[in-house]
Amino acid sequence: QVQVVESGGGLVQPGGSLRLSCVASVDIFSVYTMSWYRQAPGKERELVASITSGGSINYVDSVKGRFTISRDNAKNTVYLQMNSLKPEDTAVYYCNAFWSTLYDYWGQGTQVTVSS
């Protein structure tokens, strides 16, 4: 059974940094588009960043210049480096592994709280 497990969340002060990690136990990690989503209380889940199998990267405008997504195919892992964090970044962050509609997996989420 495929597992997608996020880690690295926590409480950080505004301006601080966190690095999220996500390990996906899929057979051929390299073919998957890996994405980070977030959902704040009372809001819809939104796509934060994604990286395709070919290395193409996209970010939501609100995190451009502050967040960096990367992947290590040898470790079945995707990362989200988050710098200059703001209170509005507070949310549960979810990792998604997508290859097709039959191969679409989600993690349980990790809480990120930005507060002084």
PESULGI-V53227 format. One record per residue. RES is the residue in one small letter. SS is DSSP state (H for helix, E for strand, C for the rest). BURIAL is b if it has 16 or more other C-alpha atoms within 10 Angstrom, else e. Layout:
BEGIN
res->RES ss->SS burial->BURIAL
res->RES ss->SS burial->BURIAL
END
This chain:
BEGIN
res->q ss->C burial->e
res->v ss->C burial->e
res->q ss->C burial->e
res->v ss->E burial->b
res->v ss->E burial->b
res->e ss->E burial->b
res->s ss->E burial->b
res->g ss->C burial->e
res->g ss->C burial->b
res->g ss->E burial->e
res->l ss->E burial->e
res->v ss->E burial->b
res->q ss->C burial->e
res->p ss->C burial->b
res->g ss->C burial->e
res->g ss->C burial->e
res->s ss->C burial->b
res->l ss->E burial->b
res->r ss->E burial->b
res->l ss->E burial->b
res->s ss->E burial->b
res->c ss->E burial->b
res->v ss->E burial->b
res->a ss->E burial->b
res->s ss->C burial->b
res->v ss->C burial->b
res->d ss->C burial->e
res->i ss->C burial->e
res->f ss->H burial->b
res->s ss->H burial->b
res->v ss->H burial->e
res->y ss->C burial->b
res->t ss->E burial->b
res->m ss->E burial->b
res->s ss->E burial->b
res->w ss->E burial->b
res->y ss->E burial->b
res->r ss->E burial->b
res->q ss->E burial->b
res->a ss->C burial->b
res->p ss->C burial->e
res->g ss->C burial->e
res->k ss->C burial->e
res->e ss->C burial->e
res->r ss->C burial->e
res->e ss->E burial->e
res->l ss->E burial->b
res->v ss->E burial->b
res->a ss->E burial->b
res->s ss->E burial->b
res->i ss->E burial->b
res->t ss->C burial->b
res->s ss->C burial->e
res->g ss->C burial->e
res->g ss->C burial->e
res->s ss->C burial->e
res->i ss->E burial->b
res->n ss->E burial->b
res->y ss->E burial->b
res->v ss->C burial->e
res->d ss->H burial->e
res->s ss->H burial->e
res->v ss->H burial->b
res->k ss->C burial->e
res->g ss->C burial->e
res->r ss->C burial->e
res->f ss->E burial->b
res->t ss->E burial->b
res->i ss->E burial->b
res->s ss->E burial->b
res->r ss->E burial->b
res->d ss->E burial->e
res->n ss->H burial->e
res->a ss->H burial->e
res->k ss->H burial->e
res->n ss->C burial->b
res->t ss->E burial->b
res->v ss->E burial->b
res->y ss->E burial->b
res->l ss->E burial->b
res->q ss->E burial->e
res->m ss->E burial->b
res->n ss->C burial->b
res->s ss->C burial->e
res->l ss->C burial->b
res->k ss->C burial->b
res->p ss->H burial->e
res->e ss->H burial->e
res->d ss->H burial->b
res->t ss->C burial->b
res->a ss->E burial->b
res->v ss->E burial->b
res->y ss->E burial->b
res->y ss->E burial->b
res->c ss->E burial->b
res->n ss->E burial->b
res->a ss->E burial->b
res->f ss->E burial->b
res->w ss->E burial->b
res->s ss->E burial->e
res->t ss->C burial->e
res->l ss->C burial->e
res->y ss->E burial->e
res->d ss->E burial->e
res->y ss->E burial->b
res->w ss->E burial->b
res->g ss->C burial->b
res->q ss->C burial->e
res->g ss->C burial->b
res->t ss->E burial->b
res->q ss->E burial->b
res->v ss->E burial->b
res->t ss->E burial->b
res->v ss->E burial->b
res->s ss->C burial->b
res->s ss->C burial->e
END
